[in-house]
Amino acid sequence: MSKVIPIKQVQAYAEQTVDYRQVLSQSEIDAIEHECALYESRPAAAIDALQIVQRERRWISDESLYAIADMLGMSATALEGIATFYNLIYRQPVGQHVIHLCNSISCWLNDFQTIADHLRNTLNVEFGQTTSDGNITLLPNVCLGCCNKAPALMLDGELIENLDIASIDKLLQSLGGGKNE
């Protein structure tokens, strides 16, 4: 059975104070401090800080979000707004690999549905779910900006364009993904 990634948001009335030094690693703190030095205000480094922590942990837990907010001197609610607006910040655990399948109009006109059905059937997951082995998370993406090479997906930050069933099968095989029971 696949795991569903529920949408969970930090409640504005539930502001917590977390000492970032107790939650973030020294390497995360150093990297975030470096990014903060590049901006006029610490909160301006919010996306960079979220990306740094996500690179280390694969997702942003509530505790991590509160710690980053503390370090940047901003409210957790404001940081949550940034984190949930930016679709490449994950607020729930994701698989080892994340596939963002573009579902823009260009992809729809170039056989998106066949590609989407094949991915869902092969992985035995729906959008927003992770395979039971924790290997692959499948997510929709409004636009990846490669309309002239549709259909497209992004795998772990890398664009893959001009998709067809054969290229999907080759990709999944390279990830060790197949029928997910």
N, C-alpha and C positions, 0 to 999 in steps of 0.2 A: 504494500500500500504506500502511496506517495504522501509526502508531508505537504500540507498546504501552508503557504506563508501568509499568516493573517496580517492585516494592517493594524498597527498599534501606534497610538500617538501619546506623547507626553501630555499630561493634563496641565493646563495653565495654573490651576489652583494647587497643584501638587509639587510646586517648586521645591527642589531639594538642593542642599549645598553638599558638594562632594569635594574633598581635597584632592585635586588632580595628582598630587605627588603620591597619593596612596593607590591610585588607579592606573595611571599611565606609566609606561616604562621610561627609563632615562633616555633611550634612543628616540622614543616618540616625543618626549618633552624637548629634547635638543632639536629635533627636526621642526617641531612646531615653533619653537623660539626663533629658529632661522627664518621661517616664513613670516613670522610677525615682524621681524626686523625689516622686511621688504615693504611694509605698508605703513601708512601714517597712523592707523589705529589698529589695535589688536583684533577687534571683531572682523576687520576686513580679511583676515586670514582664515575665516571660518571654513570655507570649502577646502582649502589646503589642509587644514588641521583634520577635518573629517576624513579626507583621502589618506592622510598619513596613518591614522589609527586604523582605518579599514584595510590598508595594505598589510598591516601586521595581524589583524584579527579577523579579517574577511567580512566583517559587518560591524555596525555601530549599536552596541547595547545601550540601554537606558543609562547604566552606570558610566559607560564611556562618554555618552552625550553630556551628562551632567559634569563630568570631569573636564571635558573640552570647554564647555561653557564657563566653568570656573577659571580655567587657565586663560581664556580670552577675555574674561571680565564682562560677560554678557549673560542674559537669561537663557535658561535651558529651553524655554518656549520659543525664543527668537531663533536659537540654533536648530530646534526641531523644525521650524518653518523652512529653514534653508535645507536641512537634510531631506525633508519629504518633498521639497520642490525639485531637487536635483535627482533625476531618476537613476543615477549611477552610484548613489549612496544607499546602502542596504541597511534597513532598520530591523531586519530579521535575519537569522542565519541563512546562508545560501550554500549551495554545493561547491565542490572543489572547482568546478567550471560553471560559468554563467553564460547562457546563450540569450541574447536579446534579439528577437526576431522582429524585423522592421515590418510594421503594418500600415505604412503610408499608402496613399492612393496609388503611387507608382508601383509599389510592390503588389497591391491588390490587382492591378491591371496586368501584372506579369506573373500570375500563378501563385500568389501568396497562399491561397487556401490549400492548394495541393502540398506545398512545402510545410505549412503549419500542421495539416492533418498527418503528414508523414512523420514529422518530429514528434507530435503528441502520441501517435500510435507506436512508433518505434521505442520511445522512451517510457511509454505507459504513464504519462503525466499530462496534466492540463497546464495552461499558463498559470504561473504563480506557484508552481509546485516543484519539488526537488525529488529526484529519483530516490527510491528507498535505500540505496547504497550510499546516498549523500554525494554522489559524483557530479550530477548535472542539475542545474536549476534552469527552467525555461521561463523567460519573461517576454512580454510584448514590449515593443518600443515604438513610439509614435512616428519617429523619423530618424534615420541614421544619416541622412544627407547624401545618399549615393543613388539618387533617383535614376540616373542614366545607366546604372548597372544593377537594376532591380531584377529579382528580389535579392535582399541582402540580410545579413545578420552580423552581430558583433559577438565574438567569442573571447571572453576574458580581455576585452579592450581592443581586439584586433578585428577590423572589418573583413568580411568575406562576402564577395559580390557574385552576381550572375549565378545564383543558386539553381540547382536542379536536384532531382532525387539521388543521382549518382554522387554528386558532391556532398550531399547531406550524409549519405551512407559512409563515404570515405571519412568525413569529419568525425562522425560518431564512432566509427571503428578506431580512429586514432585516439579518442578519449576513453576508450573502453566501455562505451555506452551501447546498449542494444536493448533487447526486450527486458524491461524492468518488471519483475514479478512481485 
